[in-house]
Amino acid sequence: MARDDKLKLGTFVYTFGFNPAAWLHPDSDVNGATDIQHLLNVAKISEAAKFDFMFMADSPAAAIGDPDALSRSPTKMNRFEPLSLIAALSVLTERLGFVATASTSYYEPFNIARLFASIDHLSGGRACWNVVTSDHDETGYNFNREGLDPHALRYERGAEFVDVVFGLWDSFEPDALLLDRDSGRYYDRDKLHTLDHKGKHFQVRGPLNIAASPQGRPIIAQAGGSEAGMELAARTAEIVFSLASNRERNLAFAENVKGRMAKYGRDRRDLKMMPGVVLHVGATKAEAQAKADFLTDSLHPDVGRWMLSEFLEADLAGVPLDEPFPMERLPAEPKGSKALFEELTDFVKQGHTVRELIRHYTEKSTGNGIIGTPVEIADFMQEWFETGAADGFILMFPTLPASLTDFVDLVLPELRRRGLFREEYEGRTLRENLSISMPANRYAAARKGE
């Protein structure tokens, strides 16, 4: 179908890249985990390419599992806290948006509201909160819990959490600041509002002690694929991150979520469906495959087992690599994302060996990965975009910055030749560049009688 908009693109950031062997790549910076220059370089490349944002994945805990495997896989073991990182990166860039993950299970609403409002001001309107409820037992042990709270409870708390944050972000009406030295009045007292929220999980008086965000409020991202997750996304999210293995499945997911928006008075154009896609690109197919093979061959088998164990919530210690996956070790219900779990288990159930599953995951994640030429990757993106299966993509580069540079040099010119991606930013804020409307302040709207 013809579209009057363009693709949205974001850089997914694990420190060294999405592949767990990325830190072994000769072009990686082995000191990059705590060196801001490495991630600033990724930001600068992304901004020069006119990407919409950098997406900071995170978990507030070190990984658990095989100690030898963990010693070979630094991604979750040595990383910046994402809000601190995006605060720093935001003042060193001009147009690129920044998405940071923060869990509703382990923060309080006032903290999140104040932190993200502050970063939105620091960045001039380029902040986005990736709302998660957390999905691994190890997080709970750091926050006065014995493992992970039940899924339903996490989402119940999460839904109320987001409502409180939205209420706090409305504390100051957009024109509340008078800044009138003659009268000595800094703000209009009638345009600052106390929330006085009393709910099942939170009691928050407010108001938030920072003026209205440059974006009205920071952008909201979410990835939940459960029923509760899709409902929360339809009500609150503006970016939805998915990992569907094929176009038809992602189109159905997009329609499911966007089809719920009208009952919340929302325009479906204000939600961007952005699947994550793992990309190995080369000038030729053989070159692209060689890049993927290098990383797969560099991956220690123990790391591969641990990676699958974590994602599938199954203990694979000691499981032979060249025997079929032990189906009896899969949980009946995942604690994490149900949609992402089902994507990979669909492949598991086809009878592949553990080694084959490791290769599949490192090359294709849950199935949505491409090893190809610029034309092949552009064809893939164009088909998903024009059929409505995606409004853009969160690009899960296997290595950083090498794979990002490959995409910028090889694929981006082809996308621009087809008129699918911008030449320049449309605005200064993330909301403007994503073409997402400004949210109404509830108190200002009531004052106008809306």
ZIFEN-V783242 format. One record per residue. N is the residue number from 0. SS is DSSP state (hx for helix, st for strand, lp for the rest). OMEGA is omega in whole degrees, 0 to 359 (999 if undefined). BURIAL is 1 if it has 16 or more other ideal C-beta (glycine too) atoms within 10 Angstrom, else 0. Layout:
BEGIN
N|SS|OMEGA|BURIAL / N|SS|OMEGA|BURIAL
END
This chain:
BEGIN
0|lp|177|0 / 1|lp|178|0 / 2|lp|179|0 / 3|lp|177|0 / 4|lp|180|0 / 5|lp|178|1 / 6|lp|170|1 / 7|st|183|1 / 8|st|177|1 / 9|st|177|1 / 10|st|177|1 / 11|st|187|1 / 12|st|148|1 / 13|lp|192|1 / 14|lp|185|1 / 15|lp|183|1 / 16|lp|185|1 / 17|lp|181|1 / 18|lp|182|1 / 19|lp|176|1 / 20|lp|186|1 / 21|hx|183|1 / 22|hx|178|1 / 23|hx|180|1 / 24|lp|184|1 / 25|lp|180|0 / 26|lp|180|0 / 27|lp|176|1 / 28|lp|185|1 / 29|lp|177|0 / 30|lp|191|0 / 31|hx|185|1 / 32|hx|181|1 / 33|hx|176|0 / 34|lp|184|0 / 35|hx|181|0 / 36|hx|178|0 / 37|hx|183|1 / 38|hx|173|1 / 39|hx|176|0 / 40|hx|177|1 / 41|hx|179|1 / 42|hx|182|1 / 43|hx|177|0 / 44|hx|180|1 / 45|hx|181|1 / 46|hx|178|1 / 47|hx|178|0 / 48|lp|181|1 / 49|lp|173|1 / 50|lp|179|1 / 51|lp|186|1 / 52|st|164|1 / 53|st|184|1 / 54|st|183|1 / 55|st|174|1 / 56|lp|182|1 / 57|lp|169|1 / 58|lp|184|1 / 59|lp|179|1 / 60|lp|168|1 / 61|lp|178|0 / 62|lp|175|1 / 63|lp|179|0 / 64|lp|182|1 / 65|lp|183|1 / 66|hx|180|0 / 67|hx|179|0 / 68|hx|181|1 / 69|hx|179|1 / 70|hx|180|0 / 71|lp|186|1 / 72|lp|191|1 / 73|lp|192|1 / 74|lp|183|1 / 75|lp|187|1 / 76|lp|183|0 / 77|lp|185|0 / 78|lp|175|1 / 79|lp|166|1 / 80|lp|194|0 / 81|hx|181|1 / 82|hx|175|1 / 83|hx|182|0 / 84|hx|184|1 / 85|hx|174|1 / 86|hx|179|1 / 87|hx|182|1 / 88|hx|184|1 / 89|hx|180|1 / 90|lp|178|0 / 91|lp|179|0 / 92|lp|185|1 / 93|lp|188|0 / 94|lp|185|1 / 95|lp|175|1 / 96|st|181|1 / 97|st|180|1 / 98|st|179|1 / 99|st|179|1 / 100|st|175|1 / 101|st|189|1 / 102|st|175|1 / 103|lp|181|1 / 104|lp|189|1 / 105|lp|170|1 / 106|lp|167|1 / 107|lp|183|0 / 108|hx|182|1 / 109|hx|178|1 / 110|hx|183|0 / 111|hx|181|1 / 112|hx|183|1 / 113|hx|180|1 / 114|hx|183|1 / 115|hx|175|1 / 116|hx|179|1 / 117|hx|180|0 / 118|hx|178|1 / 119|hx|176|1 / 120|hx|180|1 / 121|hx|185|1 / 122|hx|184|1 / 123|lp|175|1 / 124|lp|183|1 / 125|lp|184|1 / 126|st|176|1 / 127|st|177|1 / 128|st|172|1 / 129|st|186|1 / 130|st|176|1 / 131|st|175|1 / 132|lp|183|1 / 133|lp|188|1 / 134|lp|178|1 / 135|lp|182|1 / 136|hx|187|0 / 137|hx|180|1 / 138|hx|183|1 / 139|hx|183|1 / 140|lp|177|0 / 141|lp|186|0 / 142|lp|171|0 / 143|lp|178|0 / 144|lp|174|0 / 145|lp|181|0 / 146|lp|188|0 / 147|lp|174|1 / 148|lp|179|1 / 149|lp|183|0 / 150|hx|183|1 / 151|hx|180|0 / 152|hx|179|0 / 153|hx|181|1 / 154|hx|176|1 / 155|hx|176|1 / 156|hx|182|1 / 157|hx|180|1 / 158|hx|178|1 / 159|hx|179|1 / 160|hx|182|1 / 161|hx|178|1 / 162|hx|180|1 / 163|hx|179|1 / 164|hx|178|1 / 165|hx|179|1 / 166|hx|179|1 / 167|hx|179|1 / 168|hx|177|1 / 169|lp|185|1 / 170|lp|176|1 / 171|st|170|1 / 172|lp|186|1 / 173|lp|182|1 / 174|lp|184|0 / 175|lp|183|1 / 176|st|178|1 / 177|st|179|0 / 178|st|186|0 / 179|st|181|0 / 180|lp|181|0 / 181|lp|180|0 / 182|lp|184|0 / 183|lp|182|0 / 184|st|182|0 / 185|st|178|0 / 186|st|179|1 / 187|lp|184|0 / 188|hx|180|0 / 189|hx|182|0 / 190|hx|170|1 / 191|st|192|1 / 192|lp|177|1 / 193|lp|186|0 / 194|lp|182|1 / 195|lp|178|0 / 196|st|173|1 / 197|st|183|0 / 198|lp|182|0 / 199|lp|186|0 / 200|lp|187|0 / 201|lp|168|1 / 202|st|186|0 / 203|st|181|1 / 204|lp|189|0 / 205|lp|0|1 / 206|lp|175|1 / 207|lp|185|1 / 208|lp|171|0 / 209|lp|186|1 / 210|lp|183|1 / 211|lp|181|1 / 212|st|175|1 / 213|lp|180|1 / 214|lp|190|1 / 215|st|165|1 / 216|lp|177|1 / 217|lp|176|1 / 218|st|179|1 / 219|st|174|1 / 220|st|179|1 / 221|st|182|1 / 222|lp|186|1 / 223|lp|179|1 / 224|lp|176|1 / 225|lp|178|1 / 226|hx|179|0 / 227|hx|180|1 / 228|hx|180|1 / 229|hx|179|1 / 230|hx|178|1 / 231|hx|179|1 / 232|hx|180|1 / 233|hx|182|1 / 234|hx|191|1 / 235|hx|192|1 / 236|lp|175|1 / 237|lp|169|1 / 238|st|174|1 / 239|st|181|1 / 240|st|180|1 / 241|st|177|1 / 242|lp|180|1 / 243|lp|187|1 / 244|lp|179|1 / 245|lp|186|0 / 246|hx|183|1 / 247|hx|180|0 / 248|hx|181|1 / 249|hx|176|1 / 250|hx|178|1 / 251|hx|178|0 / 252|hx|180|1 / 253|hx|180|1 / 254|hx|179|0 / 255|hx|182|0 / 256|hx|183|1 / 257|hx|179|1 / 258|lp|179|0 / 259|lp|190|1 / 260|hx|186|1 / 261|hx|182|0 / 262|hx|176|0 / 263|hx|178|0 / 264|lp|183|0 / 265|lp|175|1 / 266|lp|183|0 / 267|hx|177|0 / 268|hx|180|0 / 269|hx|174|1 / 270|lp|181|1 / 271|st|177|1 / 272|st|186|1 / 273|st|178|1 / 274|st|171|1 / 275|st|181|1 / 276|st|177|1 / 277|st|186|1 / 278|st|168|1 / 279|st|184|1 / 280|st|175|1 / 281|lp|177|1 / 282|lp|174|0 / 283|lp|178|0 / 284|hx|180|0 / 285|hx|179|0 / 286|hx|179|0 / 287|hx|180|1 / 288|hx|179|0 / 289|hx|178|0 / 290|hx|178|1 / 291|hx|181|1 / 292|hx|180|0 / 293|hx|182|1 / 294|hx|179|1 / 295|hx|180|1 / 296|hx|180|0 / 297|hx|185|1 / 298|lp|178|1 / 299|lp|182|1 / 300|hx|180|0 / 301|hx|178|1 / 302|hx|178|1 / 303|hx|177|1 / 304|hx|181|1 / 305|hx|180|1 / 306|hx|178|1 / 307|hx|180|1 / 308|hx|181|1 / 309|hx|184|1 / 310|hx|184|1 / 311|hx|179|1 / 312|lp|182|1 / 313|lp|179|1 / 314|lp|182|0 / 315|lp|180|1 / 316|lp|177|0 / 317|lp|180|0 / 318|lp|179|1 / 319|lp|183|0 / 320|lp|188|0 / 321|lp|172|0 / 322|lp|180|0 / 323|st|179|0 / 324|lp|180|1 / 325|lp|186|0 / 326|hx|183|0 / 327|hx|180|0 / 328|hx|178|0 / 329|lp|176|0 / 330|lp|178|0 / 331|lp|179|0 / 332|lp|180|0 / 333|lp|174|1 / 334|lp|181|1 / 335|lp|183|1 / 336|lp|180|1 / 337|hx|182|1 / 338|hx|181|1 / 339|hx|177|1 / 340|hx|182|1 / 341|hx|179|0 / 342|hx|183|1 / 343|hx|180|1 / 344|hx|174|1 / 345|hx|178|0 / 346|hx|179|1 / 347|hx|186|1 / 348|lp|179|0 / 349|lp|174|0 / 350|lp|181|0 / 351|lp|176|0 / 352|st|179|0 / 353|hx|179|1 / 354|hx|179|1 / 355|hx|179|1 / 356|hx|178|1 / 357|hx|179|1 / 358|hx|180|1 / 359|hx|184|1 / 360|hx|181|1 / 361|hx|180|1 / 362|hx|190|1 / 363|hx|185|1 / 364|lp|180|1 / 365|lp|179|1 / 366|lp|185|1 / 367|lp|179|1 / 368|st|184|1 / 369|st|170|1 / 370|st|186|1 / 371|st|180|1 / 372|lp|177|1 / 373|hx|181|1 / 374|hx|180|0 / 375|hx|180|1 / 376|hx|177|1 / 377|hx|177|1 / 378|hx|179|0 / 379|hx|183|1 / 380|hx|181|1 / 381|hx|180|1 / 382|hx|179|0 / 383|hx|182|1 / 384|hx|186|1 / 385|hx|177|0 / 386|lp|178|0 / 387|lp|178|1 / 388|lp|180|1 / 389|lp|171|1 / 390|lp|180|1 / 391|st|184|1 / 392|st|168|1 / 393|st|192|1 / 394|st|185|1 / 395|st|186|1 / 396|st|182|1 / 397|lp|178|1 / 398|lp|177|1 / 399|lp|6|1 / 400|lp|190|1 / 401|hx|183|1 / 402|hx|176|1 / 403|hx|179|1 / 404|hx|176|1 / 405|hx|182|1 / 406|hx|182|1 / 407|hx|183|1 / 408|hx|189|0 / 409|hx|187|1 / 410|hx|185|1 / 411|hx|177|1 / 412|hx|179|0 / 413|hx|177|1 / 414|hx|180|1 / 415|hx|177|0 / 416|hx|180|0 / 417|lp|180|0 / 418|lp|185|0 / 419|lp|183|1 / 420|lp|187|1 / 421|lp|170|1 / 422|lp|180|0 / 423|lp|176|0 / 424|lp|179|1 / 425|lp|183|0 / 426|lp|181|0 / 427|lp|182|0 / 428|lp|176|1 / 429|hx|180|1 / 430|hx|179|1 / 431|hx|183|1 / 432|hx|176|1 / 433|lp|183|1 / 434|lp|178|1 / 435|lp|187|1 / 436|lp|177|0 / 437|lp|177|0 / 438|lp|178|1 / 439|lp|170|0 / 440|lp|187|1 / 441|hx|183|0 / 442|hx|177|1 / 443|hx|179|1 / 444|hx|179|0 / 445|hx|180|0 / 446|hx|180|0 / 447|lp|181|0 / 448|lp|180|0 / 449|lp|999|0
END
